[in-house]
Amino acid sequence: MELLRQNAARIAAWLPLLFALAVAAGIVVLVQARRKERRALLAWCLVPGAAIALAVMLGPMAPLFKSSRRLESWRGRAAPAVTFRDLATGGEHRLDALRGRVVVVNLWATWCPPCREEMPLLNRLQKAYADRGVVVLTLTDEPPDRVRRFLQRHAPDTMNGTTSFAWLPISNFRPFTFVVDRNGIVREFFFGSQEYATFETSIRNVL
């Protein structure tokens, strides 16, 4: 289960291709079926299943697949030019201004239960690795007044900001987290809440 959780974004990025391969394999099996009864049974299983899966991928889950593919394309490349407003100071900052440090970027929302569960872990991570050049940056697209009090209780030690998610259209799918190394290169990303050990391993690999 933990392996699935850690690789959810990567699976989502490749799921449309896997679906296409599965459909192609099903068609091959269907064509090669010799008995008419078996062919009919396979058709009844393949067609509705493919239709439902296609409807899901092109409908409510489409933003997740799109965002996951974009994150996958960033791996090994420079992080996007993200600008955010610091909730503590009100000043505007850029992600690339943090170059030279390892940055854990977490995209979250107050209405997201997994995000709320994850916040204390991110705060713990920041406190544990601050002296080794790690910055945990939590970003939301919600109004600042809505999130300040929440963050004071759950993540007072992280860098917290508000931004537009136009650079990564994640719709209502959160949290997303990606890890940027000291050179500004995206090294890892995750979809969904993660265990503390997962975050710790991901940053230790780039310290």
BAFI-3210 file (N, C-alpha, C; in Angstrom, 3 decimals, decimal comma, padded with zeros to 6 digits):
// residues 207
n [1|2|3|4|5|6|7|8|9|10|11|12|13|14|15|16|17|18|19|20|21|22|23|24|25|26|27|28|29|30|31|32|33|34|35|36|37|38|39|40|41|42|43|44|45|46|47|48|49|50|51|52|53|54|55|56|57|58|59|60|61|62|63|64|65|66|67|68|69|70|71|72|73|74|75|76|77|78|79|80|81|82|83|84|85|86|87|88|89|90|91|92|93|94|95|96|97|98|99|100|101|102|103|104|105|106|107|108|109|110|111|112|113|114|115|116|117|118|119|120|121|122|123|124|125|126|127|128|129|130|131|132|133|134|135|136|137|138|139|140|141|142|143|144|145|146|147|148|149|150|151|152|153|154|155|156|157|158|159|160|161|162|163|164|165|166|167|168|169|170|171|172|173|174|175|176|177|178|179|180|181|182|183|184|185|186|187|188|189|190|191|192|193|194|195|196|197|198|199|200|201|202|203|204|205|206|207]
n.u [000,821|001,945|003,912|002,320|001,093|003,297|003,959|001,790|001,339|003,102|002,047|-000,453|000,392|001,197|-000,979|-003,011|-001,588|-001,092|-003,708|-004,434|-002,753|-003,752|-006,337|-005,697|-004,443|-006,627|-008,279|-006,758|-006,809|-009,533|-009,953|-008,486|-009,838|-011,325|-013,760|-017,158|-018,825|-017,007|-015,810|-017,919|-018,368|-015,969|-016,170|-018,374|-017,247|-015,005|-015,818|-017,776|-016,153|-013,927|-015,214|-016,188|-013,781|-012,565|-014,366|-014,003|-011,294|-011,333|-013,058|-013,866|-011,324|-009,463|-007,993|-006,190|-004,615|-003,468|-002,005|-000,243|001,213|002,493|004,073|005,685|007,114|008,711|010,629|014,035|014,534|014,686|012,915|009,598|008,891|007,825|005,897|005,147|003,229|004,412|003,022|003,696|005,097|003,950|005,320|006,443|007,737|010,057|010,329|012,789|014,534|015,263|017,252|020,097|019,348|017,610|014,342|011,153|008,208|004,917|001,629|-001,491|-004,671|-007,069|-009,492|-008,954|-008,765|-006,563|-004,432|-004,469|-003,844|-001,256|000,219|001,404|003,526|005,081|005,828|007,328|009,385|010,585|011,619|013,440|015,341|016,158|018,631|020,251|019,912|017,354|014,206|010,846|008,168|004,958|002,159|-000,834|-003,880|-005,775|-007,543|-005,443|-006,252|-007,846|-006,185|-004,106|-004,508|-004,919|-002,424|-000,755|-001,354|-000,770|001,509|003,732|006,458|007,211|007,778|005,267|002,937|000,832|-000,521|-001,212|-002,389|-001,971|000,203|000,262|-002,365|-004,278|-006,834|-009,181|-007,544|-005,497|-003,137|-000,297|003,158|006,451|009,996|012,779|016,117|019,369|020,266|018,067|016,618|013,979|013,504|011,886|008,445|005,174|001,829|-000,942|-001,235|001,702|003,952|006,086|008,647|008,893|009,106|011,457|013,347|013,326|014,464|016,924|018,231|019,065|020,502]
n.v [-001,207|001,249|001,558|001,917|004,310|006,069|006,096|007,046|009,385|008,966|006,621|007,580|009,319|007,587|006,006|006,410|005,469|002,824|001,937|002,101|000,142|-002,098|-002,258|-002,717|-005,204|-006,660|-006,565|-008,029|-010,567|-010,989|-011,114|-013,375|-015,356|-018,460|-019,798|-018,919|-018,373|-017,754|-015,521|-013,724|-013,433|-012,254|-009,851|-008,667|-008,153|-006,559|-004,231|-002,644|-002,213|-000,841|001,441|002,626|003,126|004,895|007,019|007,903|008,702|010,761|012,435|013,256|012,581|013,619|016,115|015,254|013,293|014,912|016,785|015,054|014,011|016,333|016,895|014,610|015,142|017,188|016,032|015,790|018,150|021,804|023,455|024,858|028,370|029,637|031,952|033,339|034,609|035,459|034,371|035,207|037,634|039,031|039,669|039,279|036,392|034,260|030,896|030,085|031,733|030,405|028,733|026,703|025,595|022,691|022,171|021,410|021,324|021,782|021,409|022,402|022,522|024,035|022,720|020,128|016,988|014,978|016,731|018,267|016,317|015,799|018,093|018,466|016,635|017,731|020,070|019,005|017,899|020,207|021,405|019,440|019,367|021,915|023,077|021,862|022,944|022,703|023,646|023,729|024,374|025,419|025,755|027,368|028,131|029,590|032,335|034,505|035,221|033,120|030,983|031,609|031,379|028,646|027,599|028,570|026,886|024,341|024,261|026,026|026,407|026,049|027,499|029,463|030,115|031,885|031,340|031,333|028,450|028,191|027,326|024,664|022,959|021,707|021,302|019,918|018,075|017,185|016,564|017,674|017,083|018,148|017,695|019,751|020,053|021,409|022,732|023,625|021,705|019,486|016,608|014,617|013,618|013,579|012,388|012,843|012,254|011,581|009,369|010,294|009,176|008,796|011,397|012,107|010,317|011,138|013,712|013,243|011,935|013,963|015,774]
n.w [000,000|000,799|-001,132|-003,387|-002,700|-002,685|-005,356|-006,728|-008,292|-010,415|-011,490|-012,273|-014,265|-016,289|-016,723|-018,804|-021,088|-020,321|-020,208|-022,912|-023,972|-022,642|-023,712|-026,397|-026,151|-025,247|-027,513|-029,323|-028,107|-028,272|-031,057|-031,662|-030,386|-030,750|-030,391|-030,782|-028,603|-026,553|-027,649|-027,689|-024,942|-024,125|-025,509|-024,256|-021,796|-022,372|-023,873|-022,276|-019,987|-021,050|-021,987|-019,628|-018,244|-020,039|-019,978|-017,356|-017,409|-019,269|-018,100|-014,873|-013,803|-015,482|-015,014|-013,008|-014,325|-016,296|-014,782|-013,474|-015,621|-016,420|-014,170|-014,213|-016,542|-015,671|-014,118|-013,429|-014,667|-014,738|-012,140|-012,388|-013,056|-010,409|-008,676|-005,528|-002,722|000,368|003,348|005,874|005,715|003,638|001,404|-002,023|-003,587|-005,388|-006,507|-007,563|-006,220|-004,002|-004,663|-004,122|-001,848|-000,632|-001,622|-000,540|-002,028|-001,333|-002,329|-001,360|000,488|002,685|002,838|002,353|003,620|003,650|003,277|005,622|007,488|006,752|007,224|009,922|009,700|007,682|008,938|011,014|009,475|008,446|010,790|011,561|009,499|008,860|009,519|007,699|005,294|004,165|002,892|003,546|001,643|001,647|-000,383|-001,333|-003,103|-001,907|-000,210|001,735|004,402|005,151|005,584|007,346|010,198|010,410|009,594|011,573|013,642|012,642|010,909|011,711|011,312|008,687|005,383|004,185|001,639|-000,759|-003,996|-007,544|-009,217|-011,911|-013,328|-012,822|-013,339|-011,052|-010,247|-008,057|-006,913|-004,431|-001,766|-003,736|-004,018|-004,641|-004,982|-004,989|-005,952|-004,840|-007,042|-008,319|-009,689|-010,421|-008,605|-007,488|-007,121|-005,632|-005,322|-003,263|000,323|002,276|004,080|006,843|006,654|003,907|002,859|004,169|003,119|000,451|000,523|001,674|-000,338|-001,971|-000,529]
ca.u [000,000|002,821|004,542|001,313|000,909|004,465|004,059|000,467|001,435|003,761|001,071|-001,452|000,991|001,322|-002,196|-003,646|-000,855|-001,352|-005,077|-004,431|-002,112|-004,670|-007,411|-005,122|-004,264|-007,959|-008,759|-006,006|-007,378|-010,885|-009,855|-007,908|-010,731|-011,863|-015,164|-018,045|-019,322|-015,931|-015,623|-019,014|-018,139|-014,871|-016,664|-019,226|-016,373|-014,061|-016,418|-018,242|-015,028|-013,149|-016,029|-016,207|-012,439|-012,342|-015,188|-013,357|-010,039|-011,617|-013,980|-013,442|-009,928|-008,587|-006,999|-005,158|-003,707|-002,751|-001,031|000,767|002,097|003,341|005,073|006,620|007,980|009,648|011,653|015,348|014,615|014,544|011,571|008,899|009,055|006,686|005,901|004,170|003,221|004,716|001,931|004,230|005,557|003,187|006,194|006,392|008,975|010,131|010,893|014,202|015,339|015,669|018,295|021,172|018,758|016,658|013,010|010,013|007,065|003,675|000,441|-002,489|-005,851|-007,648|-010,648|-008,443|-008,391|-005,195|-003,494|-004,435|-003,121|000,137|000,876|002,335|004,706|005,896|006,399|008,387|010,478|011,269|012,399|014,521|016,357|016,408|020,059|020,960|019,589|016,077|013,066|009,535|007,330|003,567|001,479|-002,262|-004,465|-006,871|-007,290|-004,517|-006,919|-008,451|-005,200|-003,101|-004,748|-004,711|-000,994|-000,152|-001,580|-000,309|002,814|004,314|007,890|007,442|007,532|003,906|002,597|-000,329|-000,146|-002,130|-001,899|-002,079|001,366|-000,028|-003,809|-004,525|-008,257|-009,402|-006,688|-004,406|-001,935|000,812|004,439|007,639|011,264|013,711|017,452|020,055|020,482|016,783|016,121|012,952|014,032|010,862|007,136|004,207|000,427|-001,581|-000,466|002,799|004,520|007,266|009,832|008,976|009,682|012,819|014,167|013,411|015,396|018,267|018,830|019,587|021,238]
ca.v [000,000|002,417|001,673|002,481|005,702|006,832|006,157|007,340|010,380|008,340|005,695|008,404|009,879|006,558|005,194|006,401|004,580|001,451|001,635|001,850|-001,160|-003,131|-002,367|-003,356|-006,622|-007,265|-006,722|-009,150|-011,795|-011,123|-011,535|-014,708|-016,337|-019,335|-020,144|-017,771|-018,055|-017,093|-014,209|-012,872|-013,153|-011,291|-008,568|-008,105|-007,686|-005,559|-002,984|-001,787|-001,828|000,192|002,658|003,235|003,636|006,048|008,116|008,404|009,377|011,985|013,237|013,816|012,329|014,199|017,054|014,515|012,699|015,998|017,321|014,029|013,963|017,518|016,674|013,596|015,781|018,073|015,267|015,955|019,453|022,947|023,670|025,961|029,705|029,829|033,145|033,209|035,669|034,927|034,674|035,830|039,006|039,674|039,926|038,357|035,627|033,304|029,614|029,985|032,488|029,454|027,866|026,519|024,806|021,669|022,709|020,498|022,169|021,064|022,115|021,918|023,369|023,846|021,834|018,810|016,217|014,446|017,848|018,631|015,248|015,826|019,327|018,289|015,913|018,695|020,961|018,216|017,784|021,491|021,582|018,457|019,523|023,331|023,383|021,200|023,651|022,272|024,547|023,164|025,463|025,008|026,730|027,193|029,213|030,148|033,673|034,470|035,282|031,825|029,956|032,026|030,787|027,204|027,312|028,849|025,714|023,078|024,322|027,351|026,488|025,975|028,726|029,319|031,145|031,745|031,471|030,764|027,166|028,159|026,598|023,238|022,905|020,499|021,211|019,614|016,952|017,617|017,360|017,336|017,508|017,835|017,998|020,464|019,980|022,685|023,364|024,006|020,620|018,640|015,257|013,650|014,197|012,667|012,786|012,294|012,389|010,629|009,134|011,109|008,481|009,016|012,729|012,109|009,621|011,922|014,830|012,716|011,557|015,136|016,658]
ca.w [000,000|000,862|-002,449|-004,273|-002,310|-003,097|-006,814|-007,284|-009,366|-011,553|-012,078|-012,962|-015,481|-017,317|-016,793|-020,133|-021,984|-019,886|-020,615|-024,354|-024,193|-022,170|-024,705|-027,576|-025,836|-025,219|-028,890|-029,900|-027,539|-028,816|-032,455|-031,731|-029,763|-031,802|-030,151|-030,847|-027,266|-025,819|-028,249|-027,224|-023,528|-024,050|-025,993|-023,205|-020,710|-022,842|-024,337|-021,169|-019,134|-021,739|-022,055|-018,293|-017,970|-020,901|-019,463|-016,138|-017,743|-020,005|-017,310|-013,579|-013,463|-016,498|-014,456|-012,292|-015,301|-016,954|-013,835|-013,226|-016,792|-016,397|-013,126|-014,704|-017,542|-014,973|-013,413|-014,026|-015,317|-013,844|-011,602|-013,071|-012,485|-009,519|-007,826|-004,447|-001,713|001,694|004,284|007,084|005,460|002,576|000,266|-003,164|-003,732|-006,480|-006,106|-007,933|-005,265|-002,963|-005,208|-003,148|-000,785|-001,052|-001,369|-000,616|-002,369|-001,055|-002,803|-000,419|000,711|004,020|002,765|001,956|004,821|003,623|003,444|007,040|008,186|006,341|007,653|011,050|009,236|006,950|009,945|011,670|008,516|008,395|012,017|011,638|008,459|008,554|009,616|006,595|004,060|003,602|003,048|003,219|001,145|001,438|-001,231|-001,564|-003,903|-001,130|000,337|002,873|005,709|005,448|005,902|008,329|011,523|010,292|009,521|012,879|014,492|012,060|010,236|011,990|010,994|007,246|004,620|003,695|000,660|-001,639|-005,403|-008,522|-009,701|-013,373|-013,840|-012,646|-013,114|-010,266|-009,924|-006,641|-006,524|-003,553|-001,999|-004,605|-003,453|-005,444|-004,315|-005,858|-005,360|-004,624|-008,346|-008,887|-010,540|-009,812|-008,466|-007,092|-006,858|-005,025|-005,242|-002,070|001,556|002,382|005,394|007,144|006,136|002,462|002,669|004,666|002,132|-000,793|000,666|001,955|-001,610|-002,692|000,370]
c.u [000,858|003,526|003,584|001,113|002,066|004,516|002,744|000,535|002,071|002,813|000,025|-000,907|001,001|000,044|-002,893|-002,938|-001,098|-002,761|-005,130|-003,818|-003,034|-005,814|-006,903|-004,934|-005,605|-008,519|-008,062|-006,570|-008,758|-010,844|-009,388|-008,790|-011,429|-013,342|-016,018|-018,527|-018,264|-015,704|-016,702|-018,824|-017,037|-015,332|-017,519|-018,391|-015,528|-014,725|-016,940|-017,096|-014,205|-013,909|-016,038|-014,854|-012,148|-013,124|-014,563|-012,113|-010,260|-012,523|-013,366|-011,968|-008,953|-007,586|-005,873|-004,142|-002,858|-001,656|000,089|001,735|003,031|004,429|006,121|007,595|008,985|010,806|012,995|015,533|014,435|013,096|010,910|009,109|007,815|006,897|004,827|004,296|003,383|003,625|002,431|004,556|004,701|004,012|006,073|007,747|008,891|010,785|012,383|015,113|015,842|016,742|019,504|020,690|017,841|015,263|011,962|008,777|005,783|002,485|-000,764|-003,700|-006,428|-008,802|-010,248|-008,010|-006,999|-004,138|-003,351|-003,681|-001,618|000,910|001,817|003,610|005,648|006,563|007,548|009,604|011,279|012,154|013,605|015,654|016,660|017,894|020,893|020,550|018,318|015,002|011,805|008,623|005,929|002,833|000,011|-002,765|-005,657|-006,531|-006,413|-005,205|-007,504|-007,431|-004,225|-003,298|-004,522|-003,222|-000,284|-000,288|-000,866|001,078|003,469|005,756|008,183|007,309|006,184|003,555|001,318|000,111|-001,305|-001,536|-002,035|-000,943|001,224|-001,512|-004,222|-005,977|-008,428|-008,554|-005,495|-004,303|-001,051|002,082|005,552|008,883|012,227|015,088|018,115|020,312|019,176|016,170|015,094|013,450|012,966|009,535|006,189|002,807|-000,199|-000,671|000,560|003,216|005,757|008,527|010,003|009,589|011,157|013,769|014,378|014,383|016,803|018,981|019,456|020,332|022,729]
c.v [001,262|002,643|002,302|003,958|006,571|007,039|006,508|008,323|009,784|007,369|006,466|008,964|008,871|005,747|005,238|005,483|003,122|001,016|001,300|000,488|-002,303|-003,344|-003,076|-004,855|-007,342|-007,506|-007,894|-010,477|-012,059|-011,651|-012,979|-015,778|-017,159|-019,626|-018,882|-017,369|-017,303|-015,679|-013,244|-012,481|-012,108|-009,907|-007,880|-007,570|-006,496|-004,218|-002,119|-001,315|-000,719|001,510|003,387|003,861|004,891|007,259|008,738|009,220|010,687|012,928|013,730|013,620|012,976|015,200|016,349|013,926|013,773|016,555|016,323|013,916|015,169|017,384|015,662|014,217|016,721|017,303|015,367|017,275|020,578|023,107|024,845|027,287|030,046|031,095|032,980|034,380|035,037|035,340|035,391|037,306|039,756|039,964|038,885|037,701|034,729|032,020|029,544|030,823|031,600|028,488|027,851|025,741|023,740|022,152|021,617|021,363|021,356|021,932|021,556|022,852|023,064|022,852|020,378|018,021|015,609|015,542|018,207|017,583|015,330|017,015|019,146|017,550|016,850|019,675|020,271|018,101|019,079|021,700|020,650|018,748|020,976|023,647|022,688|021,793|023,217|023,323|023,796|024,331|024,942|026,121|026,375|028,343|029,845|031,552|033,600|034,435|033,937|030,826|030,334|031,336|029,283|026,870|027,602|027,661|024,476|023,123|025,675|027,505|026,413|027,357|028,556|030,465|030,856|032,024|031,032|029,452|027,049|027,361|025,089|023,089|021,635|020,338|020,951|018,446|017,474|016,648|016,789|017,833|017,194|018,375|018,590|020,445|021,358|023,444|023,763|022,968|019,786|017,198|014,214|014,367|013,123|013,260|012,099|012,452|011,267|010,437|010,014|010,479|008,680|010,368|012,756|011,434|010,473|013,081|014,352|012,333|012,719|016,108|016,705]
c.w [000,000|-000,479|-003,448|-003,979|-002,822|-004,606|-007,486|-008,440|-010,606|-012,258|-012,871|-014,262|-016,622|-017,526|-018,150|-021,124|-021,622|-020,289|-022,106|-024,681|-023,776|-023,159|-025,951|-027,352|-025,804|-026,606|-029,568|-029,412|-028,120|-030,248|-032,561|-031,094|-030,847|-031,625|-030,107|-029,456|-026,440|-026,342|-027,778|-025,758|-023,358|-024,483|-024,933|-022,041|-021,148|-023,129|-023,185|-020,273|-019,744|-021,781|-020,716|-017,971|-018,786|-020,415|-018,215|-016,476|-018,479|-019,233|-016,022|-013,250|-014,440|-015,927|-013,704|-013,259|-015,977|-016,049|-013,583|-014,401|-016,814|-015,342|-013,570|-015,715|-016,890|-014,357|-014,154|-014,747|-014,290|-013,404|-012,308|-012,339|-011,656|-008,682|-006,762|-003,482|-000,333|002,672|005,534|006,869|004,452|001,345|-000,817|-003,356|-004,957|-005,981|-006,430|-007,042|-004,133|-003,468|-004,271|-001,938|-001,384|-000,661|-001,567|-000,826|-002,228|-001,457|-002,063|-000,377|002,091|003,992|002,464|003,188|004,763|003,799|004,919|007,849|007,927|006,913|008,851|010,657|008,492|007,917|010,689|010,772|008,462|009,626|012,063|010,661|008,099|008,560|008,548|005,253|003,381|003,903|002,641|002,875|000,874|000,700|-001,396|-002,417|-003,194|-000,617|001,589|004,232|006,126|005,977|007,011|009,674|011,503|010,344|010,840|013,822|013,964|011,428|010,474|011,543|009,503|006,622|003,937|002,743|-000,093|-003,067|-006,280|-009,004|-011,221|-013,997|-013,651|-012,325|-012,382|-009,851|-008,431|-006,152|-005,725|-002,388|-003,108|-003,927|-004,435|-004,752|-005,328|-005,202|-005,297|-005,923|-009,031|-009,793|-009,780|-009,790|-008,145|-006,957|-006,350|-005,160|-004,051|-000,859|001,658|003,841|005,586|006,546|004,637|002,158|003,057|003,672|000,885|-000,659|000,972|000,660|-002,344|-001,781|-000,018]
res [m|e|l|l|r|q|n|a|a|r|i|a|a|w|l|p|l|l|f|a|l|a|v|a|a|g|i|v|v|l|v|q|a|r|r|k|e|r|r|a|l|l|a|w|c|l|v|p|g|a|a|i|a|l|a|v|m|l|g|p|m|a|p|l|f|k|s|s|r|r|l|e|s|w|r|g|r|a|a|p|a|v|t|f|r|d|l|a|t|g|g|e|h|r|l|d|a|l|r|g|r|v|v|v|v|n|l|w|a|t|w|c|p|p|c|r|e|e|m|p|l|l|n|r|l|q|k|a|y|a|d|r|g|v|v|v|l|t|l|t|d|e|p|p|d|r|v|r|r|f|l|q|r|h|a|p|d|t|m|n|g|t|t|s|f|a|w|l|p|i|s|n|f|r|p|f|t|f|v|v|d|r|n|g|i|v|r|e|f|f|f|g|s|q|e|y|a|t|f|e|t|s|i|r|n|v|l]
***
